[in-house]
Amino acid sequence: MFKMNKIARIPTRYAIAIMIYMSVLVCYAMRVNLSVNIIEMVPVVANGTNAEIKETLGWSAYERATVLGGYSWGFIASNILGGLVVQKLGPRNTILLSQLGSAILTFLSPLFAKISFLALTITRIVLGFLSGFIFPAIAGLIANWAVPNERGKFSAAVIGGTIGTVVAWSTLGVIIENYGWEWGFYSFGIVGVLFCLPWAYIVYDTPYNHPRIEEAEKLYIQDGIPKNNTAKPLPPYWRILTNVPSTFGLATGIGAISGILTPLVVAHFTKEDETSLDNWKPVFYIGSGIYVFSAIIFVLFGSTKVQALNEVKHDEYTDKKTEKV
C-alpha cells in the first residue's frame, strides 16, 4: 500500500497566488466601505430637507460626492507611476507599504471626517494613490512566479476585488447597526494591518530570494519562465492609442474616471430629493446608455487575437540603436 513519505503542502507559487487574491480583496474592502458608511454619516435629502434622525455630519450632496470621488483621483495618478515605483521597491514591498498605509488611513478616516469633508476627501485621495500601486505590483509578481501555463490561474486572483466588495457590503450593515459608522472604518483598517503580517512572511519578489521554497519548485519556475536580457524598447504608444481592439485595456483605465463623475452626476439629479424615483431615472438612463454604447463598440471592434504591437521585436530595436551609434 502506498504511503506518503512527506506531508503534502501547498507549492510556494500557489501560496503567492492566494496572497495576491487576498491583497486585492483587502484593497477593495477598504476602497468601497465608504459607499455604505456614508449613508449613516450624512443625512438623506428628502423634499429639500435633511431627514436627520440621529447626529450626522451634515454635508451637502455635492460635498458628499466630492468625498466619494476622492479615491479615484489618487488611484488614477498612481497607476501612471506604478511601474516605476515597483521597479524601485520591488512588488513585495510596494504592496506591503501600500496596504499598510491604506489601512492606517482607513482607521483614521472617522477622525478626518469629523474635521471636515475636505479633510476626508484628502484622506481618500491619498488612500486611492497608495492603492493604485497594488495592481502594477501584482503584475510584477505574476511575471516572476507564474509559468506560462499557470498565468491564467494567477491572473484570476484579481477576482478578489469582487469578493472584497461583496464581503464589505455584506458585513458593513451589521457592523454599523451594532457599533456605529466609525467602526465601519476601524474594522477594515484593523483587517488591513493584520493582512500585512502573513504577506511579509509568505511573499517574496522572486523564487530565487524566497527562503522557504523547495529547490525542485524553484527549478520548475526557472525552467518555465523564459529569460530575456535584451534592452527594452519604448512602448509603441501611438500604435496602442490607435489600435481599436486594445481587449479594452484603455477603457478599463478610463473607466476609473467614472468613480469621480458618478457621484457628481447623482448629486446633480437628486440634490432636491434623494428619495424620489423620478430624480433617479436620469442616473440609470445615463448609466445604462454608457453600458449599451460600450457593448456595441466592443462587439463591432473587439478581438481576442493577439495584436502585432504585443510582440516586441528586440532585434530591430537593437539594430536601430546600433545604427544611431
Beta strands, then each sheet from edge to edge (+ up, - down):
strand 1: 44-46
strand 2: 49-51
sheet 1: 1+ 2-
end
